[in-house]
Amino acid sequence: MAAIKLDDSAELETRSGQYGPYVCLSKEYTNKTKGNQYRRCIFFSTDKWEKLVEVIPQVTEVLQQQQQQQQQNADDGQEWILALNDHMRLTVSKFQGKMYVGLHSLDDQQELVRSKCINLVDSCWQKLIKNTGKIARHLKKKQPSTTATSSSSTLTKARRGSASSTIKQYGWQSKDGQEHWYYSLKECQQDAEHAGIGIFQSKMVPPPQPKDLMTEAYAYLLRQAIKRISREQCFGCGINHGSQSEHMQAGCLSEWSDLVMTYYSDAVNSVTDFMIAELYCGLIDKLGLKLTEDPTKLAIEVQLMFPVHGDLTAEMKQPNFDYLLALC
């Protein structure tokens, strides 16, 4: 389905995902500091979209009341808030004489996740309402058929692996007695050979928790996105300049901490729930672990809990999952 333009900056569309159809609401914003444009996205599963549609009459009533008050009082009014679920709320407010309907994501402490907040002017909201029937029809069309469901079930079973309560780690000991541990034998061998060590060992350890693995997958995707965006925005790369200095200012050769600060929001907006869930399933498969939780729901939960900038600037520690994630 082609995107439905709500105005020059906001649009709505249905998409097909690994775990079923979903709705994407996106809006383009301008970074006032850097002057560049970026897009915020909010994703709705079929259930979440239906919940949003259910409250439309209630929102319409509040808008009408606010508009009546607006005629009597030119000042910005009080914000009206409705909780759609534990991690999203809908607001109706007036700002600089205009009515807005906001969809705001929250973390576990009920704080706003600003990279996942979108405010629509009243005219955009009215256009969204007019297209709810069209969205519902497209969601229904995109529902997987019996054959597709069977294939998806087979894929899920293949990814579940063994239900072992332990997994194997591989390691080697450096000459100073420091131990180095890995989740991949090949990665262990490569690093050991580079250090001139030829003796390996292994041990069985409890498997990481699903939420920890999903967090690793999300952080990996963010790091990759920041690297990609920095290359795309790099002035030196754009003109194929031979001087390193032309690649330094917010470019591909800048300090990693500076790149994280500059491009973190853009990276967050480029990584979807479904990308994280897909990578997580691949990691589960590589580790031979059992898939015990809904990947999409867990991906959404991890995004909301992930602190701004996370630990993306911290030095990578062993054992980590980057080597296996790169193979997924």
C-alpha positions as CSV (number, residue, x, y, z in Angstrom):
1,M,0.0,0.0,0.0
2,A,1.3,3.4,-1.0
3,A,1.9,5.8,2.0
4,I,-1.1,8.1,2.8
5,K,0.1,11.7,3.1
6,L,-1.5,13.4,6.1
7,D,0.3,16.6,5.2
8,D,3.7,17.6,3.8
9,S,5.6,16.0,6.7
10,A,3.4,13.2,8.1
11,E,2.3,10.0,6.4
12,L,0.6,6.7,7.3
13,E,1.1,3.2,5.7
14,T,0.6,-0.5,6.3
15,R,3.6,-2.8,6.0
16,S,4.2,-6.5,6.0
17,G,6.4,-7.8,8.7
18,Q,8.0,-11.1,9.7
19,Y,5.3,-11.4,12.5
20,G,2.3,-10.0,10.6
21,P,1.1,-6.7,9.2
22,Y,1.6,-3.4,11.1
23,V,0.9,0.3,10.7
24,C,3.7,2.9,10.5
25,L,3.0,6.5,11.3
26,S,5.9,8.8,10.5
27,K,6.6,12.5,10.5
28,E,9.6,14.4,9.3
29,Y,11.3,17.0,11.5
30,T,14.1,19.4,11.1
31,N,17.0,19.5,13.5
32,K,17.3,23.2,14.4
33,T,20.9,22.9,15.4
34,K,22.3,21.0,12.4
35,G,19.6,22.0,9.9
36,N,19.2,18.4,8.6
37,Q,15.9,16.6,8.4
38,Y,15.1,13.3,10.1
39,R,12.0,11.1,10.4
40,R,10.3,9.8,13.6
41,C,8.3,6.6,13.3
42,I,5.8,4.9,15.5
43,F,4.7,1.3,14.8
44,F,1.4,-0.2,15.6
45,S,0.7,-3.9,15.6
46,T,-2.8,-4.8,14.4
47,D,-4.1,-5.0,18.0
48,K,-2.6,-1.6,18.9
49,W,-4.0,0.0,15.8
50,E,-7.5,-1.3,16.7
51,K,-7.1,0.1,20.2
52,L,-6.3,3.5,18.7
53,V,-9.3,3.3,16.5
54,E,-11.5,2.5,19.4
55,V,-10.7,5.7,21.2
56,I,-11.3,8.0,18.2
57,P,-14.8,9.0,19.3
58,Q,-13.5,9.9,22.7
59,V,-10.7,12.0,21.2
60,T,-13.1,13.7,18.8
61,E,-15.3,14.8,21.7
62,V,-12.3,16.2,23.6
63,L,-11.1,18.1,20.5
64,Q,-14.6,19.6,20.1
65,Q,-14.6,20.7,23.7
66,Q,-11.1,22.2,23.4
67,Q,-12.0,24.0,20.3
68,Q,-15.0,25.6,22.0
69,Q,-12.8,26.7,24.9
70,Q,-10.4,28.0,22.3
71,Q,-13.0,30.4,21.0
72,Q,-13.5,31.7,24.5
73,N,-9.8,31.7,25.6
74,A,-6.9,32.4,23.2
75,D,-4.4,31.0,25.7
76,D,-3.0,27.5,25.5
77,G,-5.3,25.1,27.3
78,Q,-4.7,22.2,29.6
79,E,-3.4,18.9,28.0
80,W,-5.8,16.0,28.0
81,I,-4.1,12.6,28.4
82,L,-5.3,9.0,27.6
83,A,-3.2,5.9,28.3
84,L,-3.4,3.6,25.3
85,N,-1.3,1.0,27.1
86,D,1.6,0.9,29.5
87,H,4.1,2.3,27.0
88,M,2.0,4.7,24.9
89,R,-0.3,7.6,25.7
90,L,-2.4,9.9,23.5
91,T,-2.7,13.6,24.2
92,V,-4.9,16.4,23.0
93,S,-3.5,19.9,23.5
94,K,-3.4,23.4,22.2
95,F,-0.1,25.1,21.3
96,Q,0.3,28.6,19.7
97,G,-3.3,28.6,18.7
98,K,-3.3,25.2,17.0
99,M,-4.9,21.9,18.3
100,Y,-2.6,18.9,18.4
101,V,-3.2,15.2,18.9
102,G,0.0,13.5,20.2
103,L,1.1,9.9,20.3
104,H,3.9,9.6,22.9
105,S,6.0,6.5,23.7
106,L,6.9,6.0,27.4
107,D,9.7,4.0,29.1
108,D,9.2,1.7,32.1
109,Q,9.5,4.8,34.4
110,Q,6.7,6.5,32.4
111,E,9.1,9.0,31.0
112,L,8.8,10.2,27.4
113,V,10.9,8.6,24.8
114,R,11.2,11.7,22.7
115,S,12.6,9.9,19.6
116,K,9.3,8.1,19.5
117,C,6.8,10.9,20.0
118,I,4.7,12.4,17.2
119,N,2.3,15.3,17.3
120,L,-0.3,15.8,14.6
121,V,-2.2,19.0,13.9
122,D,-6.0,18.6,14.0
123,S,-6.2,18.5,10.2
124,C,-3.7,15.6,10.0
125,W,-5.7,13.7,12.8
126,Q,-8.9,14.2,10.8
127,K,-7.3,12.8,7.7
128,L,-6.0,9.8,9.7
129,I,-9.6,9.2,10.9
130,K,-10.9,9.3,7.3
131,N,-8.4,6.6,6.3
132,T,-9.0,4.1,9.2
133,G,-11.3,2.0,7.0
134,K,-8.7,1.8,4.2
135,I,-6.0,0.9,6.8
136,A,-8.3,-1.9,8.2
137,R,-8.8,-3.4,4.7
138,H,-5.1,-3.4,4.0
139,L,-4.3,-5.0,7.3
140,K,-6.8,-7.7,6.6
141,K,-5.3,-8.3,3.2
142,K,-1.8,-8.6,4.6
143,Q,-2.8,-11.1,7.2
144,P,-0.8,-14.3,6.5
145,S,-2.6,-17.1,4.8
146,T,-2.9,-20.6,6.2
147,T,0.1,-21.7,4.1
148,A,2.1,-18.7,5.1
149,T,1.2,-19.3,8.8
150,S,2.3,-22.9,8.4
151,S,5.6,-21.8,6.9
152,S,6.1,-19.2,9.6
153,S,5.4,-21.9,12.3
154,T,8.0,-24.2,10.7
155,L,10.6,-21.3,10.7
156,T,9.8,-20.6,14.3
157,K,10.3,-24.3,15.3
158,A,13.6,-24.3,13.4
159,R,14.7,-21.3,15.4
160,R,13.8,-22.7,18.7
161,G,16.7,-25.1,18.9
162,S,17.4,-27.2,22.0
163,A,15.9,-26.4,25.4
164,S,19.3,-26.8,27.1
165,S,19.7,-25.0,30.4
166,T,23.4,-24.3,29.6
167,I,25.4,-23.2,26.6
168,K,29.1,-23.5,25.8
169,Q,31.7,-20.7,26.0
170,Y,35.2,-20.9,24.5
171,G,38.3,-19.3,25.9
172,W,42.0,-19.0,26.2
173,Q,44.4,-17.5,28.7
174,S,46.9,-14.9,27.9
175,K,50.5,-15.0,29.2
176,D,49.6,-12.5,32.0
177,G,46.9,-14.9,33.2
178,Q,43.9,-13.0,31.9
179,E,41.1,-15.1,30.6
180,H,39.2,-14.3,27.4
181,W,35.8,-15.9,26.7
182,Y,33.6,-16.1,23.6
183,Y,30.3,-17.5,22.5
184,S,31.9,-18.5,19.1
185,L,34.7,-21.0,18.8
186,K,35.9,-19.5,15.5
187,E,36.1,-16.0,17.1
188,C,38.0,-17.5,20.0
189,Q,40.5,-19.2,17.7
190,Q,41.1,-16.1,15.6
191,D,41.8,-13.9,18.6
192,A,44.0,-16.6,20.3
193,E,46.0,-17.1,17.2
194,H,46.5,-13.4,16.9
195,A,47.9,-13.4,20.4
196,G,50.1,-16.4,19.7
197,I,48.1,-18.8,21.9
198,G,47.3,-22.3,20.7
199,I,45.6,-23.8,23.7
200,F,41.8,-23.5,24.1
201,Q,39.4,-24.4,26.8
202,S,35.6,-24.5,27.1
203,K,33.0,-24.4,29.8
204,M,29.2,-24.6,30.2
205,V,27.4,-21.5,31.4
206,P,23.8,-20.5,32.0
207,P,22.3,-18.9,28.8
208,P,21.8,-15.1,28.7
209,Q,18.3,-13.9,29.4
210,P,16.1,-13.1,26.4
211,K,15.9,-9.4,27.3
212,D,19.7,-9.2,27.5
213,L,20.0,-10.8,24.0
214,M,17.4,-8.5,22.6
215,T,19.3,-5.5,24.1
216,E,22.5,-6.8,22.4
217,A,20.7,-7.0,19.1
218,Y,19.3,-3.5,19.4
219,A,22.6,-2.0,20.4
220,Y,24.3,-3.7,17.5
221,L,21.8,-2.3,15.0
222,L,22.2,1.2,16.5
223,R,26.0,1.0,16.2
224,Q,25.7,-0.2,12.6
225,A,23.2,2.6,11.8
226,I,25.4,5.3,13.3
227,K,28.4,4.1,11.2
228,R,26.3,4.0,8.1
229,I,24.7,7.5,8.6
230,S,28.1,9.0,9.5
231,R,29.5,7.8,6.1
232,E,26.4,9.1,4.3
233,Q,26.8,12.5,6.0
234,C,30.6,12.7,5.8
235,F,31.7,15.6,3.7
236,G,35.0,13.9,2.8
237,C,33.3,10.7,1.6
238,G,30.9,12.8,-0.4
239,I,33.6,14.3,-2.5
240,N,36.0,11.4,-2.2
241,H,38.6,13.7,-0.5
242,G,42.0,12.2,0.3
243,S,42.7,14.3,3.4
244,Q,41.7,12.8,6.7
245,S,40.7,16.2,8.1
246,E,37.8,16.4,5.6
247,H,36.4,13.2,7.2
248,M,36.6,14.4,10.8
249,Q,33.9,17.0,11.4
250,A,30.9,14.7,12.2
251,G,32.3,12.5,9.5
252,C,33.3,8.9,9.3
253,L,36.7,9.5,11.1
254,S,35.3,11.5,14.0
255,E,35.6,10.2,17.6
256,W,33.0,7.5,18.1
257,S,31.5,9.3,21.1
258,D,31.0,12.4,18.9
259,L,29.2,10.2,16.3
260,V,26.9,8.7,18.9
261,M,26.0,12.1,20.2
262,T,25.4,13.5,16.6
263,Y,23.6,10.6,14.9
264,Y,21.9,8.7,17.8
265,S,18.4,10.1,17.1
266,D,18.7,9.3,13.4
267,A,19.9,5.8,14.1
268,V,17.0,5.2,16.5
269,N,14.5,6.3,13.8
270,S,16.1,4.0,11.2
271,V,15.8,0.8,13.4
272,T,12.4,-0.8,13.5
273,D,10.9,-3.3,15.9
274,F,10.9,-5.9,13.2
275,M,14.6,-5.4,12.4
276,I,15.5,-6.0,16.0
277,A,13.2,-9.0,16.4
278,E,14.6,-10.6,13.2
279,L,18.2,-10.2,14.3
280,Y,17.3,-11.5,17.8
281,C,15.8,-14.6,16.2
282,G,19.0,-15.1,14.2
283,L,21.1,-14.8,17.4
284,I,18.9,-17.3,19.2
285,D,19.4,-19.7,16.3
286,K,23.2,-19.3,16.4
287,L,23.3,-20.0,20.1
288,G,21.0,-23.0,19.8
289,L,18.6,-21.5,22.4
290,K,14.9,-21.9,22.8
291,L,12.6,-19.1,21.6
292,T,10.4,-18.5,24.7
293,E,9.0,-15.0,24.2
294,D,7.2,-13.1,21.4
295,P,10.2,-11.3,19.6
296,T,8.3,-8.3,18.5
297,K,6.8,-7.5,21.9
298,L,10.2,-8.0,23.5
299,A,11.8,-5.7,20.9
300,I,9.3,-2.9,21.7
301,E,9.9,-3.4,25.4
302,V,13.7,-3.2,25.0
303,Q,13.5,0.0,22.9
304,L,11.4,1.7,25.5
305,M,13.8,0.7,28.3
306,F,17.0,1.5,26.4
307,P,18.6,4.6,27.9
308,V,19.5,7.5,25.6
309,H,22.8,6.8,24.0
310,G,22.8,3.5,26.0
311,D,26.3,2.1,26.5
312,L,27.2,2.7,22.8
313,T,30.3,4.7,23.8
314,A,31.6,2.2,26.3
315,E,34.4,-0.1,25.4
316,M,33.2,-3.5,24.1
317,K,33.8,-6.3,26.7
318,Q,34.1,-10.0,26.2
319,P,32.2,-12.1,25.9
320,N,29.9,-10.2,23.6
321,F,27.7,-11.2,20.6
322,D,28.9,-8.9,17.9
323,Y,30.7,-11.6,16.0
324,L,27.6,-13.9,15.9
325,L,25.3,-10.9,15.2
326,A,27.3,-10.1,12.1
327,L,26.7,-13.6,10.8
328,C,22.9,-13.3,11.3
